[in-house]
Amino acid sequence: MLAAANTTNREAENTRRGVTDPRLAASDSVVYAELDDGAVLLNVETGIYFGLDAIGAQIWQLLAAGSDADEICQHLVSEYDVDPTRMCSDLSAFLVTLASKRLIHTVGD
């Protein structure tokens, strides 16, 4: 029982670290396609289909180009009239969603 609890705690920590850790990348099994008003992602392993609005597509492109979470937040704050704390919080929530759907992962995972 203790081993299971330790494993669960490590998994929870890895999930938290993976969301806040700036070293994120698209999962290898994800296909990206641009649309007129955004983009779509398809994880070919899980069958998860995920739509992105224009800002979501921009975030995805920045991730794909190797930008870390801090760089993405700074880029978006410089481009849009938004409070930096709010932007970073919204970005973190978005990354949590992508990670939970196995569309992104921490580099090295």
Secondary structure per residue as TSV (DSSP state, phi and psi in degrees):
chain	resnum	aa	ss	phi	psi
A	1	M	-	360.0	-41.2
A	2	L	H	-63.7	-40.5
A	3	A	H	-61.2	-41.2
A	4	A	H	-64.5	-40.7
A	5	A	H	-64.7	-42.1
A	6	N	H	-63.5	-40.9
A	7	T	H	-62.6	-44.3
A	8	T	H	-62.5	-42.2
A	9	N	H	-64.2	-41.7
A	10	R	H	-63.6	-42.3
A	11	E	H	-62.7	-42.1
A	12	A	H	-63.5	-42.2
A	13	E	H	-64.6	-42.3
A	14	N	H	-62.4	-38.5
A	15	T	H	-64.5	-45.9
A	16	R	H	-62.9	-45.8
A	17	R	H	-62.7	-39.7
A	18	G	H	-65.4	-29.0
A	19	V	H	-81.1	-37.9
A	20	T	H	-94.2	-19.9
A	21	D	-	-65.2	125.0
A	22	P	S	-71.3	-10.0
A	23	R	-	-88.4	81.4
A	24	L	E	-116.6	153.3
A	25	A	E	-148.5	157.9
A	26	A	E	-65.4	140.9
A	27	S	-	-65.2	144.4
A	28	D	T	-61.1	-25.3
A	29	S	T	-90.1	10.3
A	30	V	E	-100.3	131.5
A	31	V	E	-106.0	137.1
A	32	Y	E	-118.1	134.9
A	33	A	E	-137.7	130.2
A	34	E	E	-80.9	144.5
A	35	L	E	-121.6	175.7
A	36	D	T	-58.8	-39.9
A	37	D	T	-117.8	24.0
A	38	G	E	159.5	-137.4
A	39	A	E	-160.8	170.8
A	40	V	E	-130.8	148.9
A	41	L	E	-118.9	142.7
A	42	L	E	-134.5	120.3
A	43	N	E	-87.9	108.7
A	44	V	T	-71.0	-18.1
A	45	E	T	-79.6	-41.3
A	46	T	T	-98.6	-18.2
A	47	G	-	81.3	5.6
A	48	I	-	-73.2	127.4
A	49	Y	E	-112.3	129.4
A	50	F	E	-136.9	125.1
A	51	G	E	-90.9	142.8
A	52	L	E	-121.2	138.1
A	53	D	-	-79.2	-174.9
A	54	A	H	-61.1	-40.4
A	55	I	H	-71.4	-39.3
A	56	G	H	-59.9	-40.9
A	57	A	H	-65.2	-38.4
A	58	Q	H	-64.3	-42.4
A	59	I	H	-61.6	-44.0
A	60	W	H	-60.2	-43.5
A	61	Q	H	-63.7	-39.0
A	62	L	H	-66.4	-40.4
A	63	L	H	-60.5	-46.2
A	64	A	H	-63.6	-28.7
A	65	A	T	-82.4	-2.2
A	66	G	T	97.6	5.6
A	67	S	-	-69.2	143.1
A	68	D	-	-90.4	174.2
A	69	A	H	-59.7	-40.4
A	70	D	H	-63.9	-42.7
A	71	E	H	-64.4	-40.4
A	72	I	H	-63.2	-45.9
A	73	C	H	-60.4	-46.9
A	74	Q	H	-60.9	-41.2
A	75	H	H	-61.7	-46.7
A	76	L	H	-67.4	-37.8
A	77	V	H	-63.4	-38.0
A	78	S	H	-72.3	-25.8
A	79	E	H	-90.9	-30.2
A	80	Y	S	-119.1	151.2
A	81	D	-	-82.1	87.0
A	82	V	-	-145.7	147.6
A	83	D	-	-63.5	129.3
A	84	P	H	-57.4	-39.2
A	85	T	H	-64.1	-42.8
A	86	R	H	-64.1	-43.4
A	87	M	H	-62.2	-46.7
A	88	C	H	-65.5	-35.7
A	89	S	H	-66.2	-45.3
A	90	D	H	-64.8	-40.5
A	91	L	H	-62.4	-44.2
A	92	S	H	-59.7	-43.7
A	93	A	H	-62.7	-40.3
A	94	F	H	-64.1	-43.7
A	95	L	H	-65.1	-34.9
A	96	V	H	-60.2	-44.8
A	97	T	H	-62.0	-47.3
A	98	L	H	-61.3	-42.1
A	99	A	H	-65.8	-39.9
A	100	S	H	-66.2	-24.3
A	101	K	T	-96.8	8.0
A	102	R	T	59.1	36.6
A	103	L	S	-94.1	-24.7
A	104	I	E	-131.2	164.0
A	105	H	E	-150.1	164.0
A	106	T	E	-74.1	145.6
A	107	V	T	-65.3	131.8
A	108	G	T	102.1	-13.7
A	109	D	-	-81.9	360.0
